[in-house]
């Protein structure tokens, strides 16, 4: 949940809270791209009797910019409706749920998927069954089969899944929110900090609600171009996800609600941690309401990020070179490239994912870069060009990558004479250990195929976090 509860307004609306966005060339189907948007943060597996679900009154969208103007050229829209099939029970289910049509399953949710492009709206699928939440061995005895049955094929060689998954984002939240404690090396630099040999994965036992769609690469490019040339601008797309609610809500005296008016965006996300770490509290709700094309108004917080300024203060003497950058009020053009425009050609040999000079928070993917045979969860700073910030895979350790970048690791991209502080390269807040094995960072391994995020934790077992 790289943007869980990241703004005062959306923290009170979990069904619309966009927590993570992923976009990557599908490793098992490299002629396709998988796009994932997660919602409903910090789901406890035992969260009944009203188990978690998408909002029937929320418009969920995944947006693609393919011409460099930072505006949506293609949008996949997702809406949901819920049906109670056994109205006289308080139970989610009255017996084992052994299929998506089980007579024992009371509260069911269905998805509709629409593609909007070039002024045309195309309904790709409706009444697509979502799986139930993973309640436990009596209620959902064969959960993997239920989840697989909820993977639906759509026209145009597209595939979609909407439902509960294991949380794939991993981070040491308890340390990060304690004034930026960076385990394990914090104890050597802070007074009265107990020694901790490794980070603690705060989200390892949490679930999430996932919207995942896999489409041909040519479904996303300008003019249906086949992205085989990494130097061709048409090979790179910019992606973000959003959630919107209708402008007016009326509460009725019988406990029901009516919604009316146009949809208004209340949550958005592209690069992880952007709103959470960079945007000041009074502007966070405004940021959520804006389109990426208007992000020039927030660019100052990328050019001179608060956390970069705080690290030398929180860790005196540990980041001397970063402190000099901050004291000189040096504009962080490396962060601007990574987060706002994409990395231009010539900065990293043989790589670029630049989309525009318009500053916009978009998750940029050069689709001509093939999946890596032996990936590093440190992505581009781990010498793996198929990983974040070239898109984002489900296992990429984005917290470590971004904090190392904020600490100066990426500044040599624009100033080869700059030497990052040794501590900057040792930051590991996202790792459960220093092991960069992509399956060593979560209690549930990621899947090798769609939808890639693992089977959700069951409520009966409710593993401790």
C-alpha positions as CSV (number, residue, x, y, z in Angstrom):
1,X,0.0,0.0,0.0
2,X,2.4,2.6,-1.2
3,X,-0.3,5.3,-0.8
4,X,-2.5,3.9,1.9
5,X,-4.5,6.5,3.8
6,X,-2.1,9.1,2.3
7,X,-4.5,12.1,2.5
8,X,-6.9,13.2,5.2
9,X,-10.0,12.9,2.9
10,X,-9.4,9.5,1.3
11,X,-8.2,8.0,4.7
12,X,-11.9,7.9,5.6
13,X,-13.0,6.2,2.3
14,X,-11.1,2.9,2.0
15,X,-13.3,1.6,-0.9
16,X,-12.0,4.5,-3.1
17,X,-8.4,4.6,-1.7
18,X,-6.0,3.7,-4.5
19,X,-3.1,2.1,-2.7
20,X,-0.8,0.7,-5.5
21,X,-0.5,0.8,-9.2
22,X,1.6,-1.7,-11.2
23,X,2.3,-1.8,-14.9
24,X,4.8,-4.2,-16.5
25,X,5.4,-6.4,-19.6
26,X,3.9,-9.7,-18.7
27,X,6.8,-12.1,-18.0
28,X,4.9,-15.2,-19.3
29,X,3.2,-13.3,-22.1
30,X,5.7,-10.7,-23.3
31,X,3.5,-9.5,-26.1
32,X,1.1,-8.2,-23.5
33,X,1.2,-5.6,-20.6
34,X,-0.4,-6.1,-17.2
35,X,-2.0,-3.1,-15.5
36,X,-3.0,-3.4,-11.8
37,X,-4.7,-1.0,-9.5
38,X,-5.2,-1.9,-5.8
39,X,-7.8,-0.5,-3.4
40,X,-9.0,-0.9,0.2
41,X,-5.9,-0.7,2.3
42,X,-4.8,-2.9,5.3
43,X,-7.5,-5.6,4.9
44,X,-7.4,-7.9,7.9
45,X,-8.1,-11.5,6.6
46,X,-10.7,-12.0,9.4
47,X,-12.6,-8.8,8.6
48,X,-16.1,-10.1,8.7
49,X,-19.1,-10.5,8.9
50,X,-19.2,-7.7,6.3
51,X,-16.2,-8.7,4.3
52,X,-14.3,-6.3,2.2
53,X,-15.4,-5.4,-1.4
54,X,-15.2,-2.7,-4.1
55,X,-17.6,0.2,-3.8
56,X,-20.7,-0.1,-5.9
57,X,-20.8,3.7,-6.0
58,X,-17.2,4.2,-7.1
59,X,-15.9,4.6,-10.7
60,X,-12.5,3.0,-10.9
61,X,-10.3,3.8,-13.8
62,X,-6.8,3.0,-15.2
63,X,-5.6,5.7,-17.6
64,X,-3.0,5.5,-20.4
65,X,-1.2,8.4,-22.0
66,X,0.5,7.3,-25.3
67,X,1.3,10.6,-27.0
68,X,3.3,12.5,-24.4
69,X,0.8,15.2,-23.4
70,X,0.2,13.7,-19.9
71,X,-3.5,13.3,-20.7
72,X,-5.6,10.1,-20.9
73,X,-5.7,8.7,-24.4
74,X,-7.1,5.3,-23.3
75,X,-9.1,4.6,-20.2
76,X,-10.3,1.3,-18.8
77,X,-13.3,1.8,-16.5
78,X,-14.5,-0.6,-13.9
79,X,-17.8,-0.5,-12.0
80,X,-19.4,-3.0,-9.6
81,X,-22.7,-4.1,-8.3
82,X,-23.5,-6.3,-5.4
83,X,-26.4,-8.8,-5.0
84,X,-27.7,-10.5,-1.8
85,X,-29.1,-13.9,-2.8
86,X,-30.2,-14.9,0.7
87,X,-31.9,-11.8,2.1
88,X,-33.0,-13.3,5.5
89,X,-29.5,-14.1,6.8
90,X,-26.8,-12.0,8.4
91,X,-24.2,-14.3,7.0
92,X,-21.9,-13.7,4.1
93,X,-22.4,-17.4,3.3
94,X,-24.5,-20.1,4.8
95,X,-22.3,-23.0,3.9
96,X,-19.2,-23.8,1.9
97,X,-18.6,-21.7,-1.2
98,X,-17.4,-24.3,-3.7
99,X,-18.1,-22.3,-6.9
100,X,-18.9,-18.8,-8.1
101,X,-22.6,-19.8,-8.4
102,X,-22.8,-21.6,-5.1
103,X,-26.3,-21.4,-3.5
104,X,-24.5,-20.9,-0.1
105,X,-22.9,-17.6,-1.1
106,X,-25.1,-14.7,-0.1
107,X,-23.2,-11.5,-0.9
108,X,-21.8,-11.5,-4.4
109,X,-20.1,-8.8,-6.4
110,X,-19.9,-8.4,-10.2
111,X,-17.8,-6.2,-12.4
112,X,-18.3,-4.4,-15.7
113,X,-15.3,-3.3,-17.9
114,X,-15.4,-0.5,-20.4
115,X,-12.7,0.8,-22.7
116,X,-12.7,4.5,-23.7
117,X,-10.5,5.7,-26.5
118,X,-10.7,8.2,-29.3
119,X,-14.1,9.3,-28.3
120,X,-15.5,5.8,-28.5
121,X,-16.8,3.8,-25.5
122,X,-16.7,0.0,-25.8
123,X,-18.2,-2.3,-23.2
124,X,-15.8,-5.2,-23.0
125,X,-17.6,-7.3,-20.3
126,X,-20.4,-7.1,-17.8
127,X,-21.7,-9.2,-14.9
128,X,-18.2,-10.7,-14.5
129,X,-18.2,-12.5,-11.2
130,X,-15.6,-11.5,-8.5
131,X,-14.5,-14.2,-6.1
132,X,-15.5,-14.2,-2.5
133,X,-13.0,-13.1,0.2
134,X,-10.8,-15.9,1.5
135,X,-12.8,-16.6,4.7
136,X,-11.3,-19.9,5.8
137,X,-11.2,-23.7,5.1
138,X,-14.9,-24.3,5.9
139,X,-16.3,-21.4,4.0
140,X,-13.9,-21.3,1.1
141,X,-12.3,-24.8,1.0
142,X,-10.7,-24.5,-2.4
143,X,-9.9,-20.8,-2.7
144,X,-7.4,-21.1,-5.5
145,X,-10.1,-22.7,-7.8
146,X,-12.6,-19.9,-6.9
147,X,-10.1,-17.2,-7.7
148,X,-9.1,-18.9,-11.0
149,X,-12.7,-19.1,-12.0
150,X,-12.9,-15.3,-11.6
151,X,-10.3,-14.7,-14.3
152,X,-12.3,-13.7,-17.3
153,X,-11.4,-13.5,-21.0
154,X,-12.5,-10.4,-22.8
155,X,-12.6,-9.5,-26.5
156,X,-9.4,-8.5,-28.2
157,X,-7.1,-11.0,-26.3
158,X,-7.7,-9.2,-23.0
159,X,-7.9,-10.8,-19.6
160,X,-9.4,-9.3,-16.4
161,X,-9.5,-10.2,-12.7
162,X,-11.2,-8.2,-9.9
163,X,-11.1,-9.4,-6.4
164,X,-9.1,-10.0,-3.2
165,X,-5.4,-10.8,-3.3
166,X,-2.5,-11.0,-0.8
167,X,-0.9,-7.6,-0.3
168,X,2.2,-7.5,-2.5
169,X,3.7,-4.2,-1.2
170,X,6.2,-4.7,1.6
171,X,7.6,-2.0,3.9
172,X,8.6,-1.5,7.5
173,X,5.8,1.0,8.3
174,X,6.5,1.1,12.1
175,X,10.0,2.3,11.5
176,X,9.3,4.7,8.6
177,X,6.6,6.5,10.5
178,X,8.7,6.8,13.7
179,X,10.5,9.9,12.3
180,X,12.1,8.0,9.5
181,X,13.9,5.3,11.4
182,X,15.9,3.3,8.8
183,X,16.6,-0.2,10.1
184,X,19.0,-2.0,10.5
185,X,21.7,0.7,10.6
186,X,19.7,3.2,12.6
187,X,20.9,1.8,16.0
188,X,24.5,2.9,15.1
189,X,23.4,6.5,14.6
190,X,20.5,7.1,17.0
191,X,20.5,7.2,20.8
192,X,18.5,4.6,22.6
193,X,17.4,2.7,19.5
194,X,17.3,-1.1,20.1
195,X,19.4,-3.2,17.7
196,X,17.3,-4.7,15.0
197,X,19.0,-7.1,12.5
198,X,16.4,-6.7,9.8
199,X,13.4,-4.8,8.7
200,X,9.8,-5.8,9.7
201,X,7.4,-6.4,6.9
202,X,4.3,-4.6,8.3
203,X,2.0,-5.7,5.5
204,X,2.9,-9.4,5.2
205,X,-0.4,-10.6,6.6
206,X,-2.7,-8.1,4.9
207,X,-4.9,-8.5,1.9
208,X,-6.0,-6.0,-0.8
209,X,-8.7,-5.7,-3.5
210,X,-7.2,-5.8,-6.9
211,X,-8.3,-4.7,-10.4
212,X,-6.0,-6.4,-12.9
213,X,-6.2,-6.3,-16.7
214,X,-3.8,-7.8,-19.2
215,X,-3.9,-6.5,-22.8
216,X,-1.8,-6.7,-25.9
217,X,0.9,-4.0,-26.1
218,X,-0.7,-2.7,-29.3
219,X,-3.9,-2.0,-27.3
220,X,-2.0,0.7,-25.5
221,X,0.2,2.4,-28.1
222,X,-0.4,5.3,-30.4
223,X,-1.9,4.0,-33.7
224,X,-1.5,0.4,-32.6
225,X,2.3,0.5,-33.0
226,X,4.2,-2.6,-32.0
227,X,6.8,-1.4,-29.4
228,X,9.9,-3.2,-30.5
229,X,12.3,-0.2,-30.6
230,X,13.1,1.2,-27.2
231,X,14.3,4.4,-28.7
232,X,11.0,5.1,-30.4
233,X,8.8,7.4,-28.3
234,X,5.7,5.3,-29.2
235,X,7.2,2.4,-27.1
236,X,6.7,4.3,-23.8
237,X,3.4,4.9,-22.1
238,X,2.4,6.8,-19.0
239,X,-0.1,5.2,-16.6
240,X,-2.1,6.3,-13.5
241,X,-5.2,5.0,-11.8
242,X,-8.1,6.9,-10.2
243,X,-11.3,6.5,-8.2
244,X,-14.2,8.9,-8.5
245,X,-17.6,9.4,-6.8
246,X,-20.7,11.2,-7.9
247,X,-20.8,14.8,-6.7
248,X,-23.9,14.6,-4.5
249,X,-25.0,12.0,-2.0
250,X,-28.3,11.9,-0.1
251,X,-28.9,9.9,3.0
252,X,-32.4,8.6,3.3
253,X,-34.3,7.9,6.6
254,X,-34.6,4.2,5.8
255,X,-30.8,3.7,5.8
256,X,-30.3,3.9,2.0
257,X,-28.3,6.4,0.0
258,X,-28.8,8.0,-3.4
259,X,-26.0,9.4,-5.5
260,X,-26.4,11.9,-8.3
261,X,-24.4,14.3,-10.5
262,X,-21.1,14.0,-12.4
263,X,-18.3,11.9,-11.2
264,X,-15.5,13.7,-9.3
265,X,-12.0,12.3,-8.8
266,X,-11.1,11.8,-5.2
267,X,-8.1,9.5,-5.4
268,X,-5.3,8.9,-7.9
269,X,-2.0,7.2,-8.0
270,X,0.9,6.5,-10.3
271,X,4.4,6.6,-8.8
272,X,4.4,5.0,-5.3
273,X,4.6,7.3,-2.3
274,X,4.3,10.5,-4.3
275,X,1.4,12.0,-2.4
276,X,2.3,10.3,0.8
277,X,5.9,11.5,1.1
278,X,6.2,14.5,-1.2
279,X,3.0,16.6,-0.9
280,X,2.3,18.7,2.2
281,X,-0.8,17.8,4.3
282,X,-2.9,20.9,3.3
283,X,-2.5,20.0,-0.4
284,X,-2.9,16.2,-0.3
285,X,-6.7,16.2,-0.9
286,X,-6.2,18.7,-3.7
287,X,-3.5,16.6,-5.3
288,X,-5.9,13.6,-5.3
289,X,-8.5,15.7,-7.2
290,X,-6.1,16.9,-10.0
291,X,-5.2,15.4,-13.3
292,X,-1.5,14.6,-13.9
293,X,-1.3,17.2,-16.7
294,X,-1.6,19.8,-14.0
295,X,1.2,18.6,-11.8
296,X,3.4,21.5,-12.6
297,X,1.8,23.1,-9.5
298,X,3.4,20.5,-7.3
299,X,6.8,20.2,-9.1
300,X,8.5,22.3,-6.4
301,X,8.0,19.4,-3.9
302,X,9.9,17.1,-6.2
303,X,12.7,19.6,-7.0
304,X,13.3,20.2,-3.3
305,X,11.8,17.3,-1.4
306,X,11.3,17.7,2.4
307,X,12.5,14.2,3.3
308,X,15.8,14.7,1.6
309,X,16.3,17.8,3.7
310,X,15.3,15.9,6.8
311,X,17.7,13.0,6.5
312,X,20.8,14.9,7.4
313,X,18.9,16.4,10.4
314,X,17.6,13.0,11.6
315,X,21.0,11.4,11.1
316,X,23.7,14.0,11.9
317,X,26.9,13.3,10.1
318,X,25.6,10.3,8.2
319,X,24.6,12.1,5.0
320,X,27.3,14.8,4.6
321,X,27.2,15.0,0.8
322,X,23.3,15.1,0.8
323,X,23.5,17.8,3.4
324,X,25.6,19.9,1.0
325,X,23.1,19.4,-1.8
326,X,20.3,20.5,0.5
327,X,22.2,23.5,1.9
328,X,22.8,24.7,-1.7
329,X,19.1,24.3,-2.5
330,X,20.1,22.2,-5.4
331,X,17.3,21.4,-7.8
332,X,16.9,17.6,-7.9
333,X,16.7,17.1,-11.6
334,X,17.3,13.4,-11.1
335,X,14.0,13.1,-9.2
336,X,12.2,15.2,-11.7
337,X,13.2,12.8,-14.4
338,X,12.3,9.7,-12.5
339,X,8.9,11.0,-11.2
340,X,7.7,13.7,-13.5
341,X,9.0,13.3,-17.1
342,X,10.7,10.0,-17.4
343,X,14.4,9.3,-17.9
344,X,15.6,10.8,-21.3
345,X,17.9,9.0,-23.6
346,X,21.6,9.4,-22.9
347,X,21.3,9.4,-19.1
348,X,21.5,5.6,-18.7
349,X,23.2,3.7,-21.5
350,X,20.7,2.0,-23.8
351,X,17.7,3.0,-21.8
352,X,15.0,5.7,-21.8
353,X,11.4,6.0,-20.7
354,X,10.8,9.7,-21.2
355,X,7.3,10.6,-22.3
356,X,7.1,14.4,-22.1
357,X,8.5,17.7,-20.9
358,X,5.2,18.3,-19.2
359,X,5.7,17.5,-15.5
360,X,3.2,14.8,-14.6
361,X,3.1,12.0,-12.0
362,X,2.8,9.0,-14.3
363,X,4.2,5.5,-14.0
364,X,6.1,5.2,-17.2
365,X,6.9,2.0,-19.0
366,X,9.1,1.4,-22.0
367,X,7.3,-1.6,-23.4
368,X,10.2,-2.5,-25.7
369,X,12.3,-3.5,-22.7
370,X,11.8,-7.3,-22.3
371,X,11.2,-9.0,-18.9
372,X,14.4,-9.9,-17.1
373,X,15.3,-13.5,-16.7
374,X,16.8,-13.0,-13.2
375,X,15.0,-9.8,-11.9
376,X,16.3,-7.6,-9.1
377,X,13.6,-6.2,-6.8
378,X,15.7,-3.0,-6.7
379,X,14.7,-2.4,-10.3
380,X,16.8,0.2,-12.3
381,X,19.2,0.9,-9.4
382,X,19.7,-2.8,-9.2
383,X,20.8,-2.8,-12.9
384,X,17.4,-4.3,-13.9
385,X,15.9,-2.1,-16.6
386,X,12.6,-4.0,-16.6
387,X,11.9,-2.8,-13.0
388,X,10.8,0.4,-11.2
389,X,10.9,3.2,-12.2
390,X,10.5,1.6,-15.7
391,X,6.9,0.7,-14.8
392,X,6.5,-1.3,-11.6
393,X,6.3,-5.0,-11.0
394,X,4.5,-6.5,-8.1
395,X,7.7,-7.5,-6.3
396,X,9.7,-4.3,-6.9
397,X,11.0,-2.8,-3.6
398,X,9.8,0.7,-4.4
399,X,10.2,2.1,-0.9
400,X,13.9,1.2,-0.8
401,X,14.4,2.5,-4.4
402,X,12.7,5.8,-3.8
403,X,14.3,6.5,-0.4
404,X,17.7,5.7,-1.8
405,X,17.0,8.1,-4.6
406,X,15.9,10.8,-2.2
407,X,19.1,10.2,-0.3
408,X,21.1,11.0,-3.4
409,X,21.9,7.6,-5.0
410,X,20.5,8.8,-8.3
411,X,22.0,12.3,-8.4
412,X,25.1,11.1,-10.3
413,X,22.7,10.6,-13.3
414,X,22.9,14.4,-13.8
415,X,26.2,15.2,-12.0
416,X,28.8,12.4,-12.4
417,X,31.1,14.2,-10.0
418,X,28.7,13.7,-7.1
419,X,29.4,10.8,-4.8
420,X,26.4,9.5,-2.9
421,X,26.9,8.9,0.9
422,X,27.6,5.3,1.8
423,X,24.5,5.3,4.0
424,X,22.3,6.2,1.1
425,X,23.1,2.9,-0.6
426,X,22.5,1.0,2.6
427,X,18.9,2.1,3.1
428,X,16.6,-1.0,3.2
429,X,13.2,0.0,4.7
430,X,11.2,-2.1,2.3
431,X,13.2,-5.3,2.7
432,X,12.2,-8.0,5.2
433,X,15.9,-8.8,5.0
434,X,18.8,-7.7,2.8
435,X,17.9,-10.6,0.5
436,X,16.9,-9.4,-2.9
437,X,15.3,-12.7,-3.9
438,X,11.9,-11.5,-5.2
439,X,10.1,-14.3,-3.2
440,X,11.9,-13.8,0.1
441,X,10.1,-10.5,0.9
442,X,6.6,-11.7,1.4
443,X,4.9,-14.6,3.3
444,X,3.0,-15.5,0.2
445,X,5.0,-15.9,-3.0
446,X,4.0,-14.0,-6.0
447,X,2.4,-15.9,-8.9
448,X,4.2,-16.5,-12.1
449,X,1.1,-15.8,-14.1
450,X,-1.9,-13.5,-14.1
451,X,-2.9,-11.8,-11.8
452,X,0.6,-12.2,-10.3
453,X,-0.4,-11.1,-6.8
454,X,-0.6,-14.1,-4.5
455,X,-3.6,-16.0,-2.9
456,X,-5.1,-13.8,-0.1
457,X,-4.5,-14.8,3.5
458,X,-7.5,-16.7,5.0
459,X,-9.4,-15.3,7.8
460,X,-9.5,-18.5,9.9
461,X,-5.7,-18.7,10.0
462,X,-5.3,-14.9,10.3
463,X,-1.5,-15.0,10.3
464,X,0.1,-12.5,12.6
465,X,1.7,-9.5,10.9
